[in-house]
Amino acid sequence: MARPKSLSRQLRAARSDRQLSVAELADQLGVSTASIYFWESGRVRPRDANLIALCKVLKLPIRATRELAGT
């Protein structure tokens, strides 16, 4: 049975697919590495502005990603 999609898994997979380290992604977004770890672990949901920036950097569909985030 397939696992349901989650925002945290999608972010981690997209970062890995783009071969970006946590530090590289954080630098591109202007956030801390801790923020990336929190988002990828599901402990914290990114704010809308950060979520849109993530979508642009990771080349994710904004609408579908926002739906996963519950916004």
PDB file of N, H, CA, C and O in Angstrom:
ATOM      1  N   MET A   1       0.844  -1.182   0.000  1.00  0.00           N
ATOM      2  CA  MET A   1       0.000   0.000   0.000  1.00  0.00           C
ATOM      3  C   MET A   1       0.890   1.246   0.000  1.00  0.00           C
ATOM      4  O   MET A   1       1.829   1.335   0.790  1.00  0.00           O
ATOM      5  N   ALA A   2       0.605   2.186  -0.863  1.00  0.00           N
ATOM      6  H   ALA A   2      -0.159   2.113  -1.505  1.00  0.00           H
ATOM      7  CA  ALA A   2       1.407   3.403  -0.969  1.00  0.00           C
ATOM      8  C   ALA A   2       1.155   4.315   0.225  1.00  0.00           C
ATOM      9  O   ALA A   2       0.034   4.421   0.722  1.00  0.00           O
ATOM     10  N   ARG A   3       2.216   4.967   0.670  1.00  0.00           N
ATOM     11  H   ARG A   3       3.126   4.881   0.266  1.00  0.00           H
ATOM     12  CA  ARG A   3       2.088   5.910   1.770  1.00  0.00           C
ATOM     13  C   ARG A   3       1.452   7.194   1.254  1.00  0.00           C
ATOM     14  O   ARG A   3       1.755   7.633   0.144  1.00  0.00           O
ATOM     15  N   PRO A   4       0.577   7.799   2.046  1.00  0.00           N
ATOM     16  CA  PRO A   4      -0.001   9.060   1.594  1.00  0.00           C
ATOM     17  C   PRO A   4       1.072  10.128   1.499  1.00  0.00           C
ATOM     18  O   PRO A   4       2.034  10.140   2.267  1.00  0.00           O
ATOM     19  N   LYS A   5       0.885  11.026   0.538  1.00  0.00           N
ATOM     20  H   LYS A   5       0.103  11.016  -0.085  1.00  0.00           H
ATOM     21  CA  LYS A   5       1.859  12.096   0.367  1.00  0.00           C
ATOM     22  C   LYS A   5       1.808  13.033   1.557  1.00  0.00           C
ATOM     23  O   LYS A   5       0.749  13.285   2.132  1.00  0.00           O
ATOM     24  N   SER A   6       2.956  13.534   1.907  1.00  0.00           N
ATOM     25  H   SER A   6       3.817  13.329   1.440  1.00  0.00           H
ATOM     26  CA  SER A   6       3.015  14.558   2.942  1.00  0.00           C
ATOM     27  C   SER A   6       3.939  15.657   2.433  1.00  0.00           C
ATOM     28  O   SER A   6       4.816  15.417   1.604  1.00  0.00           O
ATOM     29  N   LEU A   7       3.730  16.838   2.934  1.00  0.00           N
ATOM     30  H   LEU A   7       3.018  17.033   3.607  1.00  0.00           H
ATOM     31  CA  LEU A   7       4.555  17.962   2.539  1.00  0.00           C
ATOM     32  C   LEU A   7       6.019  17.704   2.884  1.00  0.00           C
ATOM     33  O   LEU A   7       6.907  17.967   2.074  1.00  0.00           O
ATOM     34  N   SER A   8       6.266  17.191   4.078  1.00  0.00           N
ATOM     35  H   SER A   8       5.544  16.977   4.736  1.00  0.00           H
ATOM     36  CA  SER A   8       7.647  16.987   4.508  1.00  0.00           C
ATOM     37  C   SER A   8       8.374  15.995   3.595  1.00  0.00           C
ATOM     38  O   SER A   8       9.520  16.234   3.216  1.00  0.00           O
ATOM     39  N   ARG A   9       7.723  14.892   3.240  1.00  0.00           N
ATOM     40  H   ARG A   9       6.792  14.697   3.548  1.00  0.00           H
ATOM     41  CA  ARG A   9       8.347  13.909   2.344  1.00  0.00           C
ATOM     42  C   ARG A   9       8.550  14.484   0.952  1.00  0.00           C
ATOM     43  O   ARG A   9       9.562  14.209   0.307  1.00  0.00           O
ATOM     44  N   GLN A  10       7.587  15.290   0.479  1.00  0.00           N
ATOM     45  H   GLN A  10       6.765  15.514   1.003  1.00  0.00           H
ATOM     46  CA  GLN A  10       7.717  15.894  -0.841  1.00  0.00           C
ATOM     47  C   GLN A  10       8.900  16.860  -0.888  1.00  0.00           C
ATOM     48  O   GLN A  10       9.660  16.870  -1.856  1.00  0.00           O
ATOM     49  N   LEU A  11       9.053  17.671   0.160  1.00  0.00           N
ATOM     50  H   LEU A  11       8.436  17.663   0.946  1.00  0.00           H
ATOM     51  CA  LEU A  11      10.155  18.622   0.200  1.00  0.00           C
ATOM     52  C   LEU A  11      11.502  17.912   0.220  1.00  0.00           C
ATOM     53  O   LEU A  11      12.421  18.279  -0.512  1.00  0.00           O
ATOM     54  N   ARG A  12      11.609  16.895   1.063  1.00  0.00           N
ATOM     55  H   ARG A  12      10.863  16.596   1.657  1.00  0.00           H
ATOM     56  CA  ARG A  12      12.866  16.147   1.175  1.00  0.00           C
ATOM     57  C   ARG A  12      13.216  15.466  -0.149  1.00  0.00           C
ATOM     58  O   ARG A  12      14.364  15.506  -0.592  1.00  0.00           O
ATOM     59  N   ALA A  13      12.218  14.843  -0.774  1.00  0.00           N
ATOM     60  H   ALA A  13      11.285  14.810  -0.415  1.00  0.00           H
ATOM     61  CA  ALA A  13      12.461  14.148  -2.046  1.00  0.00           C
ATOM     62  C   ALA A  13      12.853  15.131  -3.147  1.00  0.00           C
ATOM     63  O   ALA A  13      13.755  14.855  -3.938  1.00  0.00           O
ATOM     64  N   ALA A  14      12.176  16.275  -3.196  1.00  0.00           N
ATOM     65  H   ALA A  14      11.444  16.500  -2.554  1.00  0.00           H
ATOM     66  CA  ALA A  14      12.484  17.268  -4.235  1.00  0.00           C
ATOM     67  C   ALA A  14      13.889  17.836  -4.041  1.00  0.00           C
ATOM     68  O   ALA A  14      14.618  18.044  -5.011  1.00  0.00           O
ATOM     69  N   ARG A  15      14.263  18.084  -2.796  1.00  0.00           N
ATOM     70  H   ARG A  15      13.670  17.914  -2.008  1.00  0.00           H
ATOM     71  CA  ARG A  15      15.624  18.588  -2.523  1.00  0.00           C
ATOM     72  C   ARG A  15      16.661  17.556  -2.944  1.00  0.00           C
ATOM     73  O   ARG A  15      17.673  17.891  -3.558  1.00  0.00           O
ATOM     74  N   SER A  16      16.401  16.318  -2.611  1.00  0.00           N
ATOM     75  H   SER A  16      15.578  16.045  -2.112  1.00  0.00           H
ATOM     76  CA  SER A  16      17.317  15.231  -2.967  1.00  0.00           C
ATOM     77  C   SER A  16      17.399  15.076  -4.487  1.00  0.00           C
ATOM     78  O   SER A  16      18.487  14.895  -5.034  1.00  0.00           O
ATOM     79  N   ASP A  17      16.254  15.146  -5.166  1.00  0.00           N
ATOM     80  H   ASP A  17      15.371  15.293  -4.721  1.00  0.00           H
ATOM     81  CA  ASP A  17      16.234  15.028  -6.631  1.00  0.00           C
ATOM     82  C   ASP A  17      17.056  16.133  -7.293  1.00  0.00           C
ATOM     83  O   ASP A  17      17.671  15.916  -8.337  1.00  0.00           O
ATOM     84  N   ARG A  18      17.065  17.304  -6.688  1.00  0.00           N
ATOM     85  H   ARG A  18      16.566  17.481  -5.839  1.00  0.00           H
ATOM     86  CA  ARG A  18      17.817  18.452  -7.232  1.00  0.00           C
ATOM     87  C   ARG A  18      19.275  18.436  -6.760  1.00  0.00           C
ATOM     88  O   ARG A  18      20.063  19.319  -7.099  1.00  0.00           O
ATOM     89  N   GLN A  19      19.613  17.416  -5.973  1.00  0.00           N
ATOM     90  H   GLN A  19      18.973  16.698  -5.697  1.00  0.00           H
ATOM     91  CA  GLN A  19      20.964  17.232  -5.432  1.00  0.00           C
ATOM     92  C   GLN A  19      21.443  18.467  -4.666  1.00  0.00           C
ATOM     93  O   GLN A  19      22.582  18.911  -4.813  1.00  0.00           O
ATOM     94  N   LEU A  20      20.541  19.003  -3.849  1.00  0.00           N
ATOM     95  H   LEU A  20      19.616  18.642  -3.730  1.00  0.00           H
ATOM     96  CA  LEU A  20      20.873  20.140  -2.993  1.00  0.00           C
ATOM     97  C   LEU A  20      21.045  19.660  -1.562  1.00  0.00           C
ATOM     98  O   LEU A  20      20.275  18.825  -1.088  1.00  0.00           O
ATOM     99  N   SER A  21      22.037  20.176  -0.879  1.00  0.00           N
ATOM    100  H   SER A  21      22.663  20.855  -1.264  1.00  0.00           H
ATOM    101  CA  SER A  21      22.172  19.885   0.547  1.00  0.00           C
ATOM    102  C   SER A  21      21.200  20.791   1.295  1.00  0.00           C
ATOM    103  O   SER A  21      20.667  21.747   0.733  1.00  0.00           O
ATOM    104  N   VAL A  22      20.982  20.482   2.547  1.00  0.00           N
ATOM    105  H   VAL A  22      21.415  19.706   3.004  1.00  0.00           H
ATOM    106  CA  VAL A  22      20.128  21.326   3.383  1.00  0.00           C
ATOM    107  C   VAL A  22      20.710  22.736   3.445  1.00  0.00           C
ATOM    108  O   VAL A  22      19.976  23.721   3.359  1.00  0.00           O
ATOM    109  N   ALA A  23      22.026  22.828   3.593  1.00  0.00           N
ATOM    110  H   ALA A  23      22.622  22.028   3.663  1.00  0.00           H
ATOM    111  CA  ALA A  23      22.683  24.135   3.681  1.00  0.00           C
ATOM    112  C   ALA A  23      22.528  24.926   2.383  1.00  0.00           C
ATOM    113  O   ALA A  23      22.295  26.134   2.415  1.00  0.00           O
ATOM    114  N   GLU A  24      22.657  24.249   1.246  1.00  0.00           N
ATOM    115  H   GLU A  24      22.847  23.267   1.220  1.00  0.00           H
ATOM    116  CA  GLU A  24      22.510  24.935  -0.038  1.00  0.00           C
ATOM    117  C   GLU A  24      21.095  25.470  -0.226  1.00  0.00           C
ATOM    118  O   GLU A  24      20.906  26.603  -0.670  1.00  0.00           O
ATOM    119  N   LEU A  25      20.102  24.649   0.114  1.00  0.00           N
ATOM    120  H   LEU A  25      20.255  23.729   0.475  1.00  0.00           H
ATOM    121  CA  LEU A  25      18.716  25.090  -0.015  1.00  0.00           C
ATOM    122  C   LEU A  25      18.433  26.254   0.930  1.00  0.00           C
ATOM    123  O   LEU A  25      17.806  27.240   0.542  1.00  0.00           O
ATOM    124  N   ALA A  26      18.895  26.135   2.160  1.00  0.00           N
ATOM    125  H   ALA A  26      19.404  25.335   2.475  1.00  0.00           H
ATOM    126  CA  ALA A  26      18.689  27.206   3.129  1.00  0.00           C
ATOM    127  C   ALA A  26      19.312  28.505   2.640  1.00  0.00           C
ATOM    128  O   ALA A  26      18.719  29.574   2.785  1.00  0.00           O
ATOM    129  N   ASP A  27      20.498  28.417   2.064  1.00  0.00           N
ATOM    130  H   ASP A  27      20.979  27.549   1.946  1.00  0.00           H
ATOM    131  CA  ASP A  27      21.184  29.609   1.550  1.00  0.00           C
ATOM    132  C   ASP A  27      20.390  30.248   0.406  1.00  0.00           C
ATOM    133  O   ASP A  27      20.259  31.470   0.344  1.00  0.00           O
ATOM    134  N   GLN A  28      19.870  29.428  -0.485  1.00  0.00           N
ATOM    135  H   GLN A  28      19.977  28.435  -0.436  1.00  0.00           H
ATOM    136  CA  GLN A  28      19.094  29.945  -1.613  1.00  0.00           C
ATOM    137  C   GLN A  28      17.805  30.623  -1.150  1.00  0.00           C
ATOM    138  O   GLN A  28      17.337  31.573  -1.778  1.00  0.00           O
ATOM    139  N   LEU A  29      17.239  30.133  -0.052  1.00  0.00           N
ATOM    140  H   LEU A  29      17.619  29.362   0.458  1.00  0.00           H
ATOM    141  CA  LEU A  29      15.980  30.683   0.447  1.00  0.00           C
ATOM    142  C   LEU A  29      16.189  31.808   1.456  1.00  0.00           C
ATOM    143  O   LEU A  29      15.263  32.566   1.743  1.00  0.00           O
ATOM    144  N   GLY A  30      17.395  31.918   1.991  1.00  0.00           N
ATOM    145  H   GLY A  30      18.147  31.302   1.758  1.00  0.00           H
ATOM    146  CA  GLY A  30      17.661  32.926   3.005  1.00  0.00           C
ATOM    147  C   GLY A  30      17.077  32.570   4.362  1.00  0.00           C
ATOM    148  O   GLY A  30      16.652  33.442   5.119  1.00  0.00           O
ATOM    149  N   VAL A  31      17.060  31.271   4.658  1.00  0.00           N
ATOM    150  H   VAL A  31      17.405  30.562   4.042  1.00  0.00           H
ATOM    151  CA  VAL A  31      16.570  30.789   5.951  1.00  0.00           C
ATOM    152  C   VAL A  31      17.663  29.954   6.612  1.00  0.00           C
ATOM    153  O   VAL A  31      18.696  29.675   6.001  1.00  0.00           O
ATOM    154  N   SER A  32      17.433  29.562   7.845  1.00  0.00           N
ATOM    155  H   SER A  32      16.595  29.788   8.341  1.00  0.00           H
ATOM    156  CA  SER A  32      18.412  28.745   8.553  1.00  0.00           C
ATOM    157  C   SER A  32      18.299  27.279   8.134  1.00  0.00           C
ATOM    158  O   SER A  32      17.263  26.840   7.634  1.00  0.00           O
ATOM    159  N   THR A  33      19.369  26.543   8.343  1.00  0.00           N
ATOM    160  H   THR A  33      20.211  26.900   8.749  1.00  0.00           H
ATOM    161  CA  THR A  33      19.314  25.105   8.058  1.00  0.00           C
ATOM    162  C   THR A  33      18.313  24.423   8.986  1.00  0.00           C
ATOM    163  O   THR A  33      17.689  23.431   8.611  1.00  0.00           O
ATOM    164  N   ALA A  34      18.164  24.956  10.193  1.00  0.00           N
ATOM    165  H   ALA A  34      18.672  25.762  10.498  1.00  0.00           H
ATOM    166  CA  ALA A  34      17.194  24.385  11.131  1.00  0.00           C
ATOM    167  C   ALA A  34      15.782  24.468  10.562  1.00  0.00           C
ATOM    168  O   ALA A  34      14.982  23.552  10.753  1.00  0.00           O
ATOM    169  N   SER A  35      15.473  25.553   9.867  1.00  0.00           N
ATOM    170  H   SER A  35      16.124  26.296   9.711  1.00  0.00           H
ATOM    171  CA  SER A  35      14.151  25.685   9.246  1.00  0.00           C
ATOM    172  C   SER A  35      13.915  24.560   8.251  1.00  0.00           C
ATOM    173  O   SER A  35      12.843  23.955   8.234  1.00  0.00           O
ATOM    174  N   ILE A  36      14.903  24.281   7.431  1.00  0.00           N
ATOM    175  H   ILE A  36      15.774  24.772   7.444  1.00  0.00           H
ATOM    176  CA  ILE A  36      14.768  23.202   6.441  1.00  0.00           C
ATOM    177  C   ILE A  36      14.551  21.867   7.147  1.00  0.00           C
ATOM    178  O   ILE A  36      13.676  21.093   6.759  1.00  0.00           O
ATOM    179  N   TYR A  37      15.338  21.596   8.174  1.00  0.00           N
ATOM    180  H   TYR A  37      16.049  22.224   8.489  1.00  0.00           H
ATOM    181  CA  TYR A  37      15.174  20.345   8.923  1.00  0.00           C
ATOM    182  C   TYR A  37      13.782  20.248   9.547  1.00  0.00           C
ATOM    183  O   TYR A  37      13.170  19.180   9.516  1.00  0.00           O
ATOM    184  N   PHE A  38      13.280  21.331  10.105  1.00  0.00           N
ATOM    185  H   PHE A  38      13.778  22.198  10.130  1.00  0.00           H
ATOM    186  CA  PHE A  38      11.942  21.327  10.711  1.00  0.00           C
ATOM    187  C   PHE A  38      10.872  21.082   9.655  1.00  0.00           C
ATOM    188  O   PHE A  38       9.933  20.321   9.891  1.00  0.00           O
ATOM    189  N   TRP A  39      11.003  21.719   8.492  1.00  0.00           N
ATOM    190  H   TRP A  39      11.766  22.337   8.300  1.00  0.00           H
ATOM    191  CA  TRP A  39      10.017  21.517   7.432  1.00  0.00           C
ATOM    192  C   TRP A  39      10.046  20.096   6.916  1.00  0.00           C
ATOM    193  O   TRP A  39       8.999  19.494   6.679  1.00  0.00           O
ATOM    194  N   GLU A  40      11.255  19.550   6.739  1.00  0.00           N
ATOM    195  H   GLU A  40      12.105  20.039   6.932  1.00  0.00           H
ATOM    196  CA  GLU A  40      11.369  18.196   6.204  1.00  0.00           C
ATOM    197  C   GLU A  40      10.989  17.121   7.215  1.00  0.00           C
ATOM    198  O   GLU A  40      10.665  15.997   6.831  1.00  0.00           O
ATOM    199  N   SER A  41      11.026  17.448   8.481  1.00  0.00           N
ATOM    200  H   SER A  41      11.289  18.361   8.793  1.00  0.00           H
ATOM    201  CA  SER A  41      10.620  16.470   9.495  1.00  0.00           C
ATOM    202  C   SER A  41       9.129  16.560   9.795  1.00  0.00           C
ATOM    203  O   SER A  41       8.573  15.693  10.469  1.00  0.00           O
ATOM    204  N   GLY A  42       8.484  17.609   9.293  1.00  0.00           N
ATOM    205  H   GLY A  42       8.936  18.313   8.745  1.00  0.00           H
ATOM    206  CA  GLY A  42       7.057  17.781   9.537  1.00  0.00           C
ATOM    207  C   GLY A  42       6.747  18.456  10.854  1.00  0.00           C
ATOM    208  O   GLY A  42       5.581  18.563  11.235  1.00  0.00           O
ATOM    209  N   ARG A  43       7.774  18.914  11.561  1.00  0.00           N
ATOM    210  H   ARG A  43       8.721  18.827  11.253  1.00  0.00           H
ATOM    211  CA  ARG A  43       7.551  19.564  12.860  1.00  0.00           C
ATOM    212  C   ARG A  43       6.948  20.943  12.710  1.00  0.00           C
ATOM    213  O   ARG A  43       6.182  21.394  13.563  1.00  0.00           O
ATOM    214  N   VAL A  44       7.300  21.623  11.606  1.00  0.00           N
ATOM    215  H   VAL A  44       7.922  21.257  10.914  1.00  0.00           H
ATOM    216  CA  VAL A  44       6.828  22.983  11.363  1.00  0.00           C
ATOM    217  C   VAL A  44       6.444  23.097   9.896  1.00  0.00           C
ATOM    218  O   VAL A  44       7.110  22.531   9.029  1.00  0.00           O
ATOM    219  N   ARG A  45       5.368  23.830   9.618  1.00  0.00           N
ATOM    220  H   ARG A  45       4.827  24.290  10.322  1.00  0.00           H
ATOM    221  CA  ARG A  45       4.965  24.084   8.243  1.00  0.00           C
ATOM    222  C   ARG A  45       5.549  25.422   7.821  1.00  0.00           C
ATOM    223  O   ARG A  45       5.478  26.387   8.582  1.00  0.00           O
ATOM    224  N   PRO A  46       6.129  25.504   6.619  1.00  0.00           N
ATOM    225  CA  PRO A  46       6.690  26.778   6.168  1.00  0.00           C
ATOM    226  C   PRO A  46       5.597  27.833   6.003  1.00  0.00           C
ATOM    227  O   PRO A  46       4.470  27.521   5.618  1.00  0.00           O
ATOM    228  N   ARG A  47       5.945  29.077   6.297  1.00  0.00           N
ATOM    229  H   ARG A  47       6.860  29.331   6.609  1.00  0.00           H
ATOM    230  CA  ARG A  47       5.018  30.178   6.029  1.00  0.00           C
ATOM    231  C   ARG A  47       4.772  30.250   4.536  1.00  0.00           C
ATOM    232  O   ARG A  47       5.552  29.716   3.747  1.00  0.00           O
ATOM    233  N   ASP A  48       3.692  30.908   4.145  1.00  0.00           N
ATOM    234  H   ASP A  48       3.059  31.342   4.785  1.00  0.00           H
ATOM    235  CA  ASP A  48       3.311  30.966   2.730  1.00  0.00           C
ATOM    236  C   ASP A  48       4.438  31.496   1.845  1.00  0.00           C
ATOM    237  O   ASP A  48       4.707  30.925   0.789  1.00  0.00           O
ATOM    238  N   ALA A  49       5.100  32.576   2.256  1.00  0.00           N
ATOM    239  H   ALA A  49       4.881  33.040   3.114  1.00  0.00           H
ATOM    240  CA  ALA A  49       6.173  33.149   1.440  1.00  0.00           C
ATOM    241  C   ALA A  49       7.311  32.142   1.268  1.00  0.00           C
ATOM    242  O   ALA A  49       7.875  32.023   0.180  1.00  0.00           O
ATOM    243  N   ASN A  50       7.645  31.425   2.328  1.00  0.00           N
ATOM    244  H   ASN A  50       7.187  31.522   3.211  1.00  0.00           H
ATOM    245  CA  ASN A  50       8.712  30.417   2.241  1.00  0.00           C
ATOM    246  C   ASN A  50       8.267  29.217   1.406  1.00  0.00           C
ATOM    247  O   ASN A  50       9.067  28.628   0.678  1.00  0.00           O
ATOM    248  N   LEU A  51       7.000  28.864   1.516  1.00  0.00           N
ATOM    249  H   LEU A  51       6.350  29.342   2.108  1.00  0.00           H
ATOM    250  CA  LEU A  51       6.486  27.737   0.740  1.00  0.00           C
ATOM    251  C   LEU A  51       6.544  28.047  -0.759  1.00  0.00           C
ATOM    252  O   LEU A  51       6.918  27.191  -1.561  1.00  0.00           O
ATOM    253  N   ILE A  52       6.177  29.257  -1.124  1.00  0.00           N
ATOM    254  H   ILE A  52       5.873  29.952  -0.473  1.00  0.00           H
ATOM    255  CA  ILE A  52       6.240  29.657  -2.532  1.00  0.00           C
ATOM    256  C   ILE A  52       7.693  29.673  -3.014  1.00  0.00           C
ATOM    257  O   ILE A  52       7.988  29.232  -4.125  1.00  0.00           O
ATOM    258  N   ALA A  53       8.593  30.181  -2.179  1.00  0.00           N
ATOM    259  H   ALA A  53       8.353  30.539  -1.276  1.00  0.00           H
ATOM    260  CA  ALA A  53      10.014  30.195  -2.539  1.00  0.00           C
ATOM    261  C   ALA A  53      10.547  28.766  -2.689  1.00  0.00           C
ATOM    262  O   ALA A  53      11.323  28.483  -3.602  1.00  0.00           O
ATOM    263  N   LEU A  54      10.132  27.876  -1.800  1.00  0.00           N
ATOM    264  H   LEU A  54       9.502  28.106  -1.058  1.00  0.00           H
ATOM    265  CA  LEU A  54      10.526  26.465  -1.912  1.00  0.00           C
ATOM    266  C   LEU A  54      10.064  25.881  -3.239  1.00  0.00           C
ATOM    267  O   LEU A  54      10.818  25.184  -3.917  1.00  0.00           O
ATOM    268  N   CYS A  55       8.826  26.168  -3.601  1.00  0.00           N
ATOM    269  H   CYS A  55       8.214  26.735  -3.050  1.00  0.00           H
ATOM    270  CA  CYS A  55       8.280  25.647  -4.859  1.00  0.00           C
ATOM    271  C   CYS A  55       9.093  26.133  -6.050  1.00  0.00           C
ATOM    272  O   CYS A  55       9.350  25.376  -6.986  1.00  0.00           O
ATOM    273  N   LYS A  56       9.492  27.386  -6.012  1.00  0.00           N
ATOM    274  H   LYS A  56       9.283  28.001  -5.251  1.00  0.00           H
ATOM    275  CA  LYS A  56      10.268  27.929  -7.125  1.00  0.00           C
ATOM    276  C   LYS A  56      11.649  27.284  -7.211  1.00  0.00           C
ATOM    277  O   LYS A  56      12.087  26.886  -8.290  1.00  0.00           O
ATOM    278  N   VAL A  57      12.325  27.184  -6.079  1.00  0.00           N
ATOM    279  H   VAL A  57      11.969  27.508  -5.202  1.00  0.00           H
ATOM    280  CA  VAL A  57      13.681  26.615  -6.076  1.00  0.00           C
ATOM    281  C   VAL A  57      13.655  25.122  -6.408  1.00  0.00           C
ATOM    282  O   VAL A  57      14.501  24.631  -7.155  1.00  0.00           O
ATOM    283  N   LEU A  58      12.675  24.404  -5.847  1.00  0.00           N
ATOM    284  H   LEU A  58      11.987  24.802  -5.240  1.00  0.00           H
ATOM    285  CA  LEU A  58      12.619  22.957  -6.039  1.00  0.00           C
ATOM    286  C   LEU A  58      11.796  22.547  -7.254  1.00  0.00           C
ATOM    287  O   LEU A  58      11.665  21.360  -7.552  1.00  0.00           O
ATOM    288  N   LYS A  59      11.239  23.541  -7.959  1.00  0.00           N
ATOM    289  H   LYS A  59      11.345  24.506  -7.717  1.00  0.00           H
ATOM    290  CA  LYS A  59      10.432  23.309  -9.156  1.00  0.00           C
ATOM    291  C   LYS A  59       9.245  22.392  -8.862  1.00  0.00           C
ATOM    292  O   LYS A  59       9.018  21.398  -9.552  1.00  0.00           O
ATOM    293  N   LEU A  60       8.496  22.755  -7.820  1.00  0.00           N
ATOM    294  H   LEU A  60       8.681  23.563  -7.260  1.00  0.00           H
ATOM    295  CA  LEU A  60       7.294  22.028  -7.429  1.00  0.00           C
ATOM    296  C   LEU A  60       6.069  22.828  -7.843  1.00  0.00           C
ATOM    297  O   LEU A  60       6.125  24.057  -7.901  1.00  0.00           O
ATOM    298  N   PRO A  61       4.955  22.147  -8.132  1.00  0.00           N
ATOM    299  CA  PRO A  61       3.728  22.872  -8.465  1.00  0.00           C
ATOM    300  C   PRO A  61       3.186  23.581  -7.219  1.00  0.00           C
ATOM    301  O   PRO A  61       2.959  22.949  -6.186  1.00  0.00           O
ATOM    302  N   ILE A  62       2.985  24.879  -7.324  1.00  0.00           N
ATOM    303  H   ILE A  62       3.169  25.392  -8.163  1.00  0.00           H
ATOM    304  CA  ILE A  62       2.588  25.663  -6.149  1.00  0.00           C
ATOM    305  C   ILE A  62       1.229  25.234  -5.617  1.00  0.00           C
ATOM    306  O   ILE A  62       1.090  25.017  -4.413  1.00  0.00           O
ATOM    307  N   ARG A  63       0.231  25.105  -6.469  1.00  0.00           N
ATOM    308  H   ARG A  63       0.344  25.282  -7.447  1.00  0.00           H
ATOM    309  CA  ARG A  63      -1.121  24.778  -6.009  1.00  0.00           C
ATOM    310  C   ARG A  63      -1.159  23.433  -5.269  1.00  0.00           C
ATOM    311  O   ARG A  63      -1.708  23.343  -4.171  1.00  0.00           O
ATOM    312  N   ALA A  64      -0.580  22.400  -5.868  1.00  0.00           N
ATOM    313  H   ALA A  64      -0.134  22.473  -6.760  1.00  0.00           H
ATOM    314  CA  ALA A  64      -0.601  21.068  -5.254  1.00  0.00           C
ATOM    315  C   ALA A  64       0.191  21.067  -3.943  1.00  0.00           C
ATOM    316  O   ALA A  64      -0.202  20.417  -2.975  1.00  0.00           O
ATOM    317  N   THR A  65       1.295  21.792  -3.922  1.00  0.00           N
ATOM    318  H   THR A  65       1.614  22.320  -4.709  1.00  0.00           H
ATOM    319  CA  THR A  65       2.114  21.839  -2.713  1.00  0.00           C
ATOM    320  C   THR A  65       1.371  22.577  -1.607  1.00  0.00           C
ATOM    321  O   THR A  65       1.428  22.165  -0.449  1.00  0.00           O
ATOM    322  N   ARG A  66       0.680  23.653  -1.942  1.00  0.00           N
ATOM    323  H   ARG A  66       0.634  23.987  -2.884  1.00  0.00           H
ATOM    324  CA  ARG A  66      -0.104  24.382  -0.937  1.00  0.00           C
ATOM    325  C   ARG A  66      -1.223  23.503  -0.385  1.00  0.00           C
ATOM    326  O   ARG A  66      -1.544  23.582   0.801  1.00  0.00           O
ATOM    327  N   GLU A  67      -1.817  22.667  -1.233  1.00  0.00           N
ATOM    328  H   GLU A  67      -1.556  22.603  -2.197  1.00  0.00           H
ATOM    329  CA  GLU A  67      -2.853  21.757  -0.763  1.00  0.00           C
ATOM    330  C   GLU A  67      -2.288  20.757   0.238  1.00  0.00           C
ATOM    331  O   GLU A  67      -2.928  20.455   1.245  1.00  0.00           O
ATOM    332  N   LEU A  68      -1.087  20.240  -0.035  1.00  0.00           N
ATOM    333  H   LEU A  68      -0.567  20.485  -0.854  1.00  0.00           H
ATOM    334  CA  LEU A  68      -0.434  19.332   0.915  1.00  0.00           C
ATOM    335  C   LEU A  68      -0.158  20.033   2.238  1.00  0.00           C
ATOM    336  O   LEU A  68      -0.241  19.432   3.309  1.00  0.00           O
ATOM    337  N   ALA A  69       0.171  21.317   2.141  1.00  0.00           N
ATOM    338  H   ALA A  69       0.238  21.806   1.271  1.00  0.00           H
ATOM    339  CA  ALA A  69       0.498  22.098   3.343  1.00  0.00           C
ATOM    340  C   ALA A  69      -0.759  22.490   4.102  1.00  0.00           C
ATOM    341  O   ALA A  69      -0.690  22.922   5.252  1.00  0.00           O
ATOM    342  N   GLY A  70      -1.914  22.337   3.449  1.00  0.00           N
ATOM    343  H   GLY A  70      -1.970  21.986   2.514  1.00  0.00           H
ATOM    344  CA  GLY A  70      -3.164  22.692   4.111  1.00  0.00           C
ATOM    345  C   GLY A  70      -3.459  24.174   4.095  1.00  0.00           C
ATOM    346  O   GLY A  70      -4.150  24.682   4.978  1.00  0.00           O
ATOM    347  N   THR A  71      -2.936  24.884   3.083  1.00  0.00           N
ATOM    348  H   THR A  71      -2.375  24.471   2.365  1.00  0.00           H
ATOM    349  CA  THR A  71      -3.224  26.323   2.985  1.00  0.00           C
ATOM    350  C   THR A  71      -4.111  26.608   1.801  1.00  0.00           C
ATOM    351  O   THR A  71      -4.461  27.762   1.556  1.00  0.00           O
TER     352      THR A  71
END
